């Protein structure tokens, strides 16, 4: 085995035994939507924002839209949410109800 193959084998073995990081740790999100029912897809796009869903939450990077609009856009795709967070701040019950009114 040459040196490149040896290094590749060691790296693969190390990764195989490394603990896996949780979904929320690997996907960073400015927005976090917690769907009531699991979405059918693990990723979706609202306008030009890519959402990644896993472990009971959908995450997306900051978009060029108001936070309330982003909530309304995602619930149109995934259905009602039990929580929505933007920049670390959870929507209150009133804002969440208004957002969920836009769900299909």
N, CA, C and O atoms as a Tinker XYZ file with bonds, in Angstrom:
   416  protein
     1  N      0.861000   -1.173000    0.000000    73     2
     2  CA     0.000000    0.000000    0.000000    64     1     3
     3  C      0.904000    1.233000    0.000000    63     2     4     5
     4  O      1.830000    1.324000    0.806000    81     3
     5  N      0.639000    2.175000   -0.898000    73     3     6
     6  CA     1.475000    3.372000   -0.914000    64     5     7
     7  C      1.010000    4.369000    0.138000    63     6     8     9
     8  O     -0.012000    4.170000    0.795000    81     7
     9  N      1.757000    5.418000    0.282000    73     7    10
    10  CA     1.533000    6.395000    1.356000    64     9    11
    11  C      0.152000    7.057000    1.249000    63    10    12    13
    12  O     -0.504000    7.264000    2.270000    81    11
    13  N     -0.291000    7.386000    0.059000    73    11    14
    14  CA    -1.598000    8.039000   -0.116000    64    13    15
    15  C     -2.723000    7.107000    0.321000    63    14    16    17
    16  O     -3.659000    7.536000    0.995000    81    15
    17  N     -2.636000    5.842000   -0.058000    73    15    18
    18  CA    -3.668000    4.888000    0.341000    64    17    19
    19  C     -3.674000    4.682000    1.851000    63    18    20    21
    20  O     -4.738000    4.536000    2.452000    81    19
    21  N     -2.487000    4.671000    2.469000    73    19    22
    22  CA    -2.399000    4.501000    3.921000    64    21    23
    23  C     -3.044000    5.663000    4.648000    63    22    24    25
    24  O     -3.776000    5.465000    5.618000    81    23
    25  N     -2.775000    6.885000    4.181000    73    23    26
    26  CA    -3.372000    8.070000    4.808000    64    25    27
    27  C     -4.886000    8.047000    4.635000    63    26    28    29
    28  O     -5.622000    8.367000    5.568000    81    27
    29  N     -5.351000    7.675000    3.456000    73    27    30
    30  CA    -6.792000    7.605000    3.202000    64    29    31
    31  C     -7.450000    6.559000    4.089000    63    30    32    33
    32  O     -8.542000    6.790000    4.608000    81    31
    33  N     -6.806000    5.420000    4.269000    73    31    34
    34  CA    -7.365000    4.366000    5.114000    64    33    35
    35  C     -7.444000    4.804000    6.569000    63    34    36    37
    36  O     -8.427000    4.515000    7.252000    81    35
    37  N     -6.421000    5.495000    7.043000    73    35    38
    38  CA    -6.427000    5.994000    8.431000    64    37    39
    39  C     -7.528000    7.032000    8.608000    63    38    40    41
    40  O     -8.249000    7.012000    9.605000    81    39
    41  N     -7.657000    7.932000    7.649000    73    39    42
    42  CA    -8.696000    8.964000    7.732000    64    41    43
    43  C    -10.082000    8.337000    7.728000    63    42    44    45
    44  O    -10.944000    8.745000    8.506000    81    43
    45  N    -10.308000    7.359000    6.870000    73    43    46
    46  CA   -11.610000    6.693000    6.809000    64    45    47
    47  C    -11.917000    5.972000    8.110000    63    46    48    49
    48  O    -13.048000    6.016000    8.593000    81    47
    49  N    -10.920000    5.311000    8.679000    73    47    50
    50  CA   -11.129000    4.604000    9.948000    64    49    51
    51  C    -11.435000    5.581000   11.074000    63    50    52    53
    52  O    -12.271000    5.302000   11.933000    81    51
    53  N    -10.769000    6.713000   11.070000    73    51    54
    54  CA   -11.012000    7.728000   12.099000    64    53    55
    55  C    -12.430000    8.259000   11.992000    63    54    56    57
    56  O    -13.115000    8.402000   13.004000    81    55
    57  N    -12.879000    8.552000   10.776000    73    55    58
    58  CA   -14.234000    9.071000   10.582000    64    57    59
    59  C    -15.290000    8.030000   10.929000    63    58    60    61
    60  O    -16.360000    8.375000   11.430000    81    59
    61  N    -15.003000    6.785000   10.672000    73    59    62
    62  CA   -15.969000    5.725000   10.954000    64    61    63
    63  C    -16.252000    5.595000   12.440000    63    62    64    65
    64  O    -17.362000    5.230000   12.829000    81    63
    65  N    -15.266000    5.886000   13.274000    73    63    66
    66  CA   -15.441000    5.737000   14.711000    64    65    67
    67  C    -15.673000    7.057000   15.436000    63    66    68    69
    68  O    -15.851000    7.075000   16.654000    81    67
    69  N    -15.670000    8.165000   14.690000    73    67    70
    70  CA   -15.917000    9.469000   15.307000    64    69    71
    71  C    -17.392000    9.585000   15.643000    63    70    72    73
    72  O    -18.236000    9.114000   14.880000    81    71
    73  N    -17.723000   10.210000   16.783000    73    71    74
    74  CA   -19.135000   10.391000   17.104000    64    73    75
    75  C    -19.780000   11.323000   16.091000    63    74    76    77
    76  O    -19.163000   12.294000   15.653000    81    75
    77  N    -21.011000   11.031000   15.722000    73    75    78
    78  CA   -21.699000   11.875000   14.755000    64    77    79
    79  C    -22.334000   13.058000   15.467000    63    78    80    81
    80  O    -22.906000   12.922000   16.549000    81    79
    81  N    -22.222000   14.196000   14.850000    73    79    82
    82  CA   -22.817000   15.409000   15.402000    64    81    83
    83  C    -24.303000   15.404000   15.085000    63    82    84    85
    84  O    -24.714000   14.866000   14.057000    81    83
    85  N    -25.101000   15.988000   15.942000    73    83    86
    86  CA   -26.536000   16.086000   15.701000    64    85    87
    87  C    -26.828000   17.015000   14.545000    63    86    88    89
    88  O    -25.980000   17.816000   14.150000    81    87
    89  N    -28.038000   16.907000   13.998000    73    87    90
    90  CA   -28.446000   17.707000   12.851000    64    89    91
    91  C    -28.295000   19.196000   13.133000    63    90    92    93
    92  O    -27.732000   19.928000   12.320000    81    91
    93  N    -28.793000   19.645000   14.276000    73    91    94
    94  CA   -28.761000   21.068000   14.606000    64    93    95
    95  C    -27.331000   21.573000   14.756000    63    94    96    97
    96  O    -27.075000   22.757000   14.539000    81    95
    97  N    -26.404000   20.710000   15.119000    73    95    98
    98  CA   -25.019000   21.131000   15.249000    64    97    99
    99  C    -24.339000   21.234000   13.894000    63    98   100   101
   100  O    -23.412000   22.028000   13.737000    81    99
   101  N    -24.766000   20.464000   12.926000    73    99   102
   102  CA   -24.116000   20.471000   11.622000    64   101   103
   103  C    -24.731000   21.475000   10.661000    63   102   104   105
   104  O    -24.055000   21.932000    9.739000    81   103
   105  N    -25.981000   21.826000   10.849000    73   103   106
   106  CA   -26.649000   22.803000    9.989000    64   105   107
   107  C    -26.903000   24.058000   10.817000    63   106   108   109
   108  O    -27.617000   24.025000   11.819000    81   107
   109  N    -26.322000   25.132000   10.390000    73   107   110
   110  CA   -26.531000   26.389000   11.115000    64   109   111
   111  C    -27.747000   27.089000   10.545000    63   110   112   113
   112  O    -27.986000   27.061000    9.338000    81   111
   113  N    -28.512000   27.715000   11.423000    73   111   114
   114  CA   -29.706000   28.382000   10.942000    64   113   115
   115  C    -30.011000   29.667000   11.680000    63   114   116   117
   116  O    -29.956000   29.730000   12.909000    81   115
   117  N    -30.328000   30.668000   10.922000    73   115   118
   118  CA   -30.845000   31.915000   11.480000    64   117   119
   119  C    -32.311000   31.682000   11.834000    63   118   120   121
   120  O    -32.829000   32.205000   12.820000    81   119
   121  N    -32.964000   30.870000   10.985000    73   119   122
   122  CA   -34.364000   30.506000   11.213000    64   121   123
   123  C    -34.442000   29.049000   11.632000    63   122   124   125
   124  O    -33.695000   28.207000   11.133000    81   123
   125  N    -35.353000   28.757000   12.555000    73   123   126
   126  CA   -35.620000   27.379000   12.968000    64   125   127
   127  C    -37.126000   27.213000   13.081000    63   126   128   129
   128  O    -37.773000   27.891000   13.879000    81   127
   129  N    -37.680000   26.315000   12.285000    73   127   130
   130  CA   -39.113000   26.027000   12.293000    64   129   131
   131  C    -39.306000   24.595000   12.774000    63   130   132   133
   132  O    -38.690000   23.669000   12.247000    81   131
   133  N    -40.161000   24.417000   13.774000    73   131   134
   134  CA   -40.452000   23.092000   14.307000    64   133   135
   135  C    -41.816000   22.654000   13.779000    63   134   136   137
   136  O    -42.847000   23.093000   14.289000    81   135
   137  N    -41.830000   21.797000   12.767000    73   135   138
   138  CA   -43.116000   21.394000   12.172000    64   137   139
   139  C    -43.925000   20.498000   13.102000    63   138   140   141
   140  O    -43.362000   19.705000   13.857000    81   139
   141  N    -45.248000   20.629000   13.044000    73   139   142
   142  CA   -46.149000   19.785000   13.826000    64   141   143
   143  C    -46.045000   18.343000   13.329000    63   142   144   145
   144  O    -45.992000   17.407000   14.127000    81   143
   145  N    -46.017000   18.172000   12.004000    73   143   146
   146  CA   -45.871000   16.846000   11.386000    64   145   147
   147  C    -44.573000   16.839000   10.591000    63   146   148   149
   148  O    -44.201000   17.854000   10.002000    81   147
   149  N    -43.894000   15.725000   10.569000    73   147   150
   150  CA   -42.625000   15.625000    9.848000    64   149   151
   151  C    -42.820000   15.970000    8.371000    63   150   152   153
   152  O    -43.735000   15.455000    7.728000    81   151
   153  N    -41.965000   16.839000    7.834000    73   151   154
   154  CA   -42.091000   17.176000    6.418000    64   153   155
   155  C    -41.743000   15.986000    5.526000    63   154   156   157
   156  O    -40.980000   15.103000    5.918000    81   155
   157  N    -42.309000   15.977000    4.336000    73   155   158
   158  CA   -42.084000   14.877000    3.400000    64   157   159
   159  C    -40.659000   14.861000    2.856000    63   158   160   161
   160  O    -40.141000   13.799000    2.512000    81   159
   161  N    -40.024000   16.024000    2.775000    73   159   162
   162  CA   -38.682000   16.129000    2.209000    64   161   163
   163  C    -37.704000   16.634000    3.263000    63   162   164   165
   164  O    -38.096000   17.316000    4.210000    81   163
   165  N    -36.429000   16.293000    3.090000    73   163   166
   166  CA   -35.408000   16.745000    4.037000    64   165   167
   167  C    -34.839000   18.108000    3.661000    63   166   168   169
   168  O    -34.113000   18.716000    4.448000    81   167
   169  N    -35.162000   18.591000    2.472000    73   167   170
   170  CA   -34.769000   19.945000    2.105000    64   169   171
   171  C    -35.833000   20.543000    1.196000    63   170   172   173
   172  O    -36.521000   19.833000    0.463000    81   171
   173  N    -35.951000   21.854000    1.260000    73   171   174
   174  CA   -36.919000   22.565000    0.440000    64   173   175
   175  C    -36.426000   23.974000    0.212000    63   174   176   177
   176  O    -35.509000   24.434000    0.893000    81   175
   177  N    -37.024000   24.660000   -0.736000    73   175   178
   178  CA   -36.640000   26.028000   -1.052000    64   177   179
   179  C    -37.880000   26.902000   -1.016000    63   178   180   181
   180  O    -38.895000   26.583000   -1.634000    81   179
   181  N    -37.790000   28.013000   -0.282000    73   179   182
   182  CA   -38.836000   29.026000   -0.295000    64   181   183
   183  C    -38.213000   30.279000   -0.912000    63   182   184   185
   184  O    -37.244000   30.831000   -0.390000    81   183
   185  N    -38.782000   30.707000   -2.016000    73   183   186
   186  CA   -38.174000   31.755000   -2.831000    64   185   187
   187  C    -36.733000   31.354000   -3.119000    63   186   188   189
   188  O    -36.511000   30.428000   -3.900000    81   187
   189  N    -35.762000   32.006000   -2.528000    73   187   190
   190  CA   -34.363000   31.625000   -2.778000    64   189   191
   191  C    -33.676000   31.112000   -1.512000    63   190   192   193
   192  O    -32.448000   31.056000   -1.453000    81   191
   193  N    -34.458000   30.739000   -0.506000    73   191   194
   194  CA   -33.901000   30.269000    0.758000    64   193   195
   195  C    -33.998000   28.756000    0.843000    63   194   196   197
   196  O    -35.071000   28.178000    0.674000    81   195
   197  N    -32.864000   28.125000    1.107000    73   195   198
   198  CA   -32.809000   26.669000    1.242000    64   197   199
   199  C    -33.010000   26.309000    2.711000    63   198   200   201
   200  O    -32.328000   26.834000    3.591000    81   199
   201  N    -33.950000   25.414000    2.959000    73   199   202
   202  CA   -34.239000   24.897000    4.294000    64   201   203
   203  C    -33.785000   23.448000    4.349000    63   202   204   205
   204  O    -34.027000   22.682000    3.416000    81   203
   205  N    -33.132000   23.073000    5.429000    73   203   206
   206  CA   -32.732000   21.681000    5.666000    64   205   207
   207  C    -33.514000   21.191000    6.879000    63   206   208   209
   208  O    -33.514000   21.842000    7.924000    81   207
   209  N    -34.175000   20.053000    6.743000    73   207   210
   210  CA   -35.010000   19.515000    7.811000    64   209   211
   211  C    -34.436000   18.193000    8.315000    63   210   212   213
   212  O    -33.978000   17.358000    7.536000    81   211
   213  N    -34.471000   18.027000    9.620000    73   211   214
   214  CA   -34.022000   16.795000   10.244000    64   213   215
   215  C    -34.155000   16.899000   11.745000    63   214   216   217
   216  O    -34.121000   17.995000   12.304000    81   215
   217  N    -34.305000   15.765000   12.399000    73   215   218
   218  CA   -34.426000   15.703000   13.857000    64   217   219
   219  C    -35.493000   16.650000   14.399000    63   218   220   221
   220  O    -35.315000   17.263000   15.451000    81   219
   221  N    -36.609000   16.762000   13.667000    73   219   222
   222  CA   -37.754000   17.523000   14.149000    64   221   223
   223  C    -37.697000   19.024000   13.969000    63   222   224   225
   224  O    -38.524000   19.742000   14.531000    81   223
   225  N    -36.736000   19.518000   13.196000    73   223   226
   226  CA   -36.628000   20.959000   12.980000    64   225   227
   227  C    -36.138000   21.233000   11.568000    63   226   228   229
   228  O    -35.383000   20.448000   10.993000    81   227
   229  N    -36.582000   22.370000   11.013000    73   227   230
   230  CA   -36.118000   22.823000    9.710000    64   229   231
   231  C    -35.341000   24.114000    9.927000    63   230   232   233
   232  O    -35.816000   25.024000   10.607000    81   231
   233  N    -34.146000   24.191000    9.347000    73   231   234
   234  CA   -33.260000   25.330000    9.550000    64   233   235
   235  C    -32.929000   25.998000    8.235000    63   234   236   237
   236  O    -32.866000   25.345000    7.193000    81   235
   237  N    -32.715000   27.319000    8.286000    73   235   238
   238  CA   -32.323000   28.076000    7.100000    64   237   239
   239  C    -31.451000   29.250000    7.510000    63   238   240   241
   240  O    -31.538000   29.751000    8.631000    81   239
   241  N    -30.616000   29.673000    6.586000    73   239   242
   242  CA   -29.768000   30.842000    6.794000    64   241   243
   243  C    -30.607000   32.114000    6.663000    63   242   244   245
   244  O    -31.740000   32.074000    6.184000    81   243
   245  N    -30.048000   33.223000    7.086000    73   243   246
   246  CA   -30.732000   34.526000    7.014000    64   245   247
   247  C    -31.083000   34.832000    5.568000    63   246   248   249
   248  O    -30.278000   34.633000    4.658000    81   247
   249  N    -32.284000   35.315000    5.380000    73   247   250
   250  CA   -32.771000   35.680000    4.057000    64   249   251
   251  C    -33.043000   37.181000    4.015000    63   250   252   253
   252  O    -33.019000   37.866000    5.037000    81   251
   253  N    -33.296000   37.660000    2.832000    73   251   254
   254  CA   -33.566000   39.076000    2.645000    64   253   255
   255  C    -35.077000   39.332000    2.695000    63   254   256   257
   256  O    -35.661000   39.873000    1.756000    81   255
   257  N    -35.689000   38.933000    3.802000    73   255   258
   258  CA   -37.124000   39.119000    4.005000    64   257   259
   259  C    -37.373000   39.248000    5.503000    63   258   260   261
   260  O    -36.555000   38.826000    6.321000    81   259
   261  N    -38.503000   39.831000    5.846000    73   259   262
   262  CA   -38.857000   39.942000    7.269000    64   261   263
   263  C    -39.057000   38.553000    7.852000    63   262   264   265
   264  O    -39.422000   37.609000    7.151000    81   263
   265  N    -38.809000   38.453000    9.144000    73   263   266
   266  CA   -38.931000   37.162000    9.829000    64   265   267
   267  C    -40.342000   36.592000    9.710000    63   266   268   269
   268  O    -40.508000   35.385000    9.532000    81   267
   269  N    -41.357000   37.447000    9.808000    73   267   270
   270  CA   -42.736000   36.964000    9.705000    64   269   271
   271  C    -43.016000   36.378000    8.323000    63   270   272   273
   272  O    -43.731000   35.383000    8.201000    81   271
   273  N    -42.456000   36.990000    7.292000    73   271   274
   274  CA   -42.628000   36.481000    5.928000    64   273   275
   275  C    -41.957000   35.116000    5.795000    63   274   276   277
   276  O    -42.510000   34.210000    5.172000    81   275
   277  N    -40.773000   34.969000    6.375000    73   275   278
   278  CA   -40.071000   33.684000    6.296000    64   277   279
   279  C    -40.869000   32.578000    6.975000    63   278   280   281
   280  O    -40.917000   31.451000    6.480000    81   279
   281  N    -41.487000   32.892000    8.094000    73   279   282
   282  CA   -42.324000   31.912000    8.773000    64   281   283
   283  C    -43.498000   31.519000    7.875000    63   282   284   285
   284  O    -43.790000   30.334000    7.720000    81   283
   285  N    -44.160000   32.491000    7.294000    73   283   286
   286  CA   -45.306000   32.210000    6.429000    64   285   287
   287  C    -44.902000   31.382000    5.208000    63   286   288   289
   288  O    -45.650000   30.503000    4.779000    81   287
   289  N    -43.731000   31.657000    4.652000    73   287   290
   290  CA   -43.269000   30.907000    3.489000    64   289   291
   291  C    -42.994000   29.452000    3.840000    63   290   292   293
   292  O    -43.342000   28.552000    3.076000    81   291
   293  N    -42.378000   29.217000    4.982000    73   291   294
   294  CA   -42.042000   27.834000    5.325000    64   293   295
   295  C    -43.291000   27.034000    5.700000    63   294   296   297
   296  O    -43.371000   25.848000    5.379000    81   295
   297  N    -44.267000   27.651000    6.371000    73   295   298
   298  CA   -45.465000   26.878000    6.726000    64   297   299
   299  C    -46.293000   26.531000    5.489000    63   298   300   301
   300  O    -47.044000   25.556000    5.505000    81   299
   301  N    -46.165000   27.306000    4.432000    73   299   302
   302  CA   -46.838000   26.952000    3.181000    64   301   303
   303  C    -46.275000   25.655000    2.612000    63   302   304   305
   304  O    -46.968000   24.931000    1.898000    81   303
   305  N    -45.030000   25.370000    2.927000    73   303   306
   306  CA   -44.368000   24.167000    2.408000    64   305   307
   307  C    -44.456000   22.972000    3.346000    63   306   308   309
   308  O    -44.649000   21.842000    2.896000    81   307
   309  N    -44.316000   23.215000    4.660000    73   307   310
   310  CA   -44.235000   22.096000    5.606000    64   309   311
   311  C    -45.466000   21.942000    6.483000    63   310   312   313
   312  O    -45.565000   20.977000    7.241000    81   311
   313  N    -46.397000   22.867000    6.394000    73   311   314
   314  CA   -47.579000   22.818000    7.258000    64   313   315
   315  C    -47.325000   23.575000    8.556000    63   314   316   317
   316  O    -46.295000   24.230000    8.711000    81   315
   317  N    -48.255000   23.482000    9.469000    73   315   318
   318  CA   -48.172000   24.238000   10.718000    64   317   319
   319  C    -46.926000   23.896000   11.520000    63   318   320   321
   320  O    -46.405000   22.782000   11.463000    81   319
   321  N    -46.465000   24.894000   12.272000    73   319   322
   322  CA   -45.293000   24.727000   13.130000    64   321   323
   323  C    -45.687000   24.949000   14.584000    63   322   324   325
   324  O    -46.570000   25.749000   14.891000    81   323
   325  N    -45.017000   24.228000   15.464000    73   323   326
   326  CA   -45.273000   24.409000   16.895000    64   325   327
   327  C    -44.359000   25.473000   17.481000    63   326   328   329
   328  O    -44.594000   25.959000   18.587000    81   327
   329  N    -43.308000   25.841000   16.734000    73   327   330
   330  CA   -42.390000   26.897000   17.166000    64   329   331
   331  C    -41.684000   27.453000   15.947000    63   330   332   333
   332  O    -41.463000   26.745000   14.964000    81   331
   333  N    -41.329000   28.731000   16.019000    73   331   334
   334  CA   -40.531000   29.374000   14.984000    64   333   335
   335  C    -39.584000   30.335000   15.669000    63   334   336   337
   336  O    -39.989000   31.133000   16.514000    81   335
   337  N    -38.323000   30.249000   15.297000    73   335   338
   338  CA   -37.286000   31.091000   15.906000    64   337   339
   339  C    -36.531000   31.815000   14.807000    63   338   340   341
   340  O    -36.179000   31.225000   13.786000    81   339
   341  N    -36.285000   33.101000   15.028000    73   339   342
   342  CA   -35.489000   33.892000   14.102000    64   341   343
   343  C    -34.419000   34.625000   14.904000    63   342   344   345
   344  O    -34.725000   35.352000   15.849000    81   343
   345  N    -33.175000   34.428000   14.521000    73   343   346
   346  CA   -32.039000   35.053000   15.191000    64   345   347
   347  C    -32.042000   34.801000   16.697000    63   346   348   349
   348  O    -31.699000   35.685000   17.482000    81   347
   349  N    -32.427000   33.602000   17.090000    73   347   350
   350  CA   -32.398000   33.218000   18.500000    64   349   351
   351  C    -33.603000   33.644000   19.312000    63   350   352   353
   352  O    -33.651000   33.395000   20.517000    81   351
   353  N    -34.577000   34.281000   18.682000    73   351   354
   354  CA   -35.772000   34.744000   19.389000    64   353   355
   355  C    -36.996000   33.967000   18.907000    63   354   356   357
   356  O    -37.298000   33.942000   17.714000    81   355
   357  N    -37.696000   33.332000   19.853000    73   355   358
   358  CA   -38.904000   32.573000   19.516000    64   357   359
   359  C    -40.070000   33.512000   19.246000    63   358   360   361
   360  O    -40.211000   34.548000   19.895000    81   359
   361  N    -40.901000   33.138000   18.283000    73   359   362
   362  CA   -42.145000   33.860000   18.050000    64   361   363
   363  C    -43.057000   33.631000   19.250000    63   362   364   365
   364  O    -43.078000   32.535000   19.810000    81   363
   365  N    -43.815000   34.662000   19.651000    73   363   366
   366  CA   -44.788000   34.479000   20.727000    64   365   367
   367  C    -46.031000   33.808000   20.144000    63   366   368   369
   368  O    -46.128000   33.601000   18.935000    81   367
   369  N    -46.970000   33.475000   21.011000    73   367   370
   370  CA   -48.166000   32.724000   20.606000    64   369   371
   371  C    -48.953000   33.454000   19.516000    63   370   372   373
   372  O    -49.438000   32.819000   18.579000    81   371
   373  N    -49.084000   34.761000   19.625000    73   371   374
   374  CA   -49.845000   35.535000   18.643000    64   373   375
   375  C    -49.169000   35.513000   17.272000    63   374   376   377
   376  O    -49.830000   35.296000   16.256000    81   375
   377  N    -47.864000   35.735000   17.241000    73   375   378
   378  CA   -47.124000   35.725000   15.975000    64   377   379
   379  C    -47.135000   34.331000   15.354000    63   378   380   381
   380  O    -47.229000   34.193000   14.134000    81   379
   381  N    -47.040000   33.305000   16.187000    73   379   382
   382  CA   -47.059000   31.933000   15.699000    64   381   383
   383  C    -48.428000   31.592000   15.102000    63   382   384   385
   384  O    -48.503000   30.940000   14.061000    81   383
   385  N    -49.503000   32.027000   15.754000    73   383   386
   386  CA   -50.850000   31.775000   15.236000    64   385   387
   387  C    -51.063000   32.471000   13.893000    63   386   388   389
   388  O    -51.662000   31.901000   12.981000    81   387
   389  N    -50.573000   33.700000   13.776000    73   387   390
   390  CA   -50.699000   34.440000   12.529000    64   389   391
   391  C    -49.922000   33.733000   11.416000    63   390   392   393
   392  O    -50.394000   33.635000   10.284000    81   391
   393  N    -48.744000   33.249000   11.747000    73   391   394
   394  CA   -47.926000   32.516000   10.784000    64   393   395
   395  C    -48.634000   31.226000   10.353000    63   394   396   397
   396  O    -48.742000   30.946000    9.159000    81   395
   397  N    -49.108000   30.455000   11.309000    73   395   398
   398  CA   -49.753000   29.178000   11.012000    64   397   399
   399  C    -51.037000   29.345000   10.195000    63   398   400   401
   400  O    -51.479000   28.401000    9.540000    81   399
   401  N    -51.627000   30.520000   10.229000    73   399   402
   402  CA   -52.828000   30.771000    9.428000    64   401   403
   403  C    -52.516000   30.684000    7.930000    63   402   404   405
   404  O    -53.429000   30.500000    7.125000    81   403
   405  N    -51.268000   30.811000    7.552000    73   403   406
   406  CA   -50.846000   30.745000    6.149000    64   405   407
   407  C    -50.534000   29.317000    5.705000    63   406   408   409
   408  O    -50.246000   29.090000    4.530000    81   407
   409  N    -50.584000   28.357000    6.619000    73   407   410
   410  CA   -50.272000   26.957000    6.268000    64   409   411
   411  C    -51.333000   26.408000    5.335000    63   410   412   413
   412  O    -52.491000   26.823000    5.378000    81   411
   413  N    -50.926000   25.466000    4.488000    73   411   414
   414  CA   -51.876000   24.824000    3.581000    64   413   415
   415  C    -52.741000   23.840000    4.300000    63   414   416
   416  O    -53.599000   23.208000    3.684000    81   415
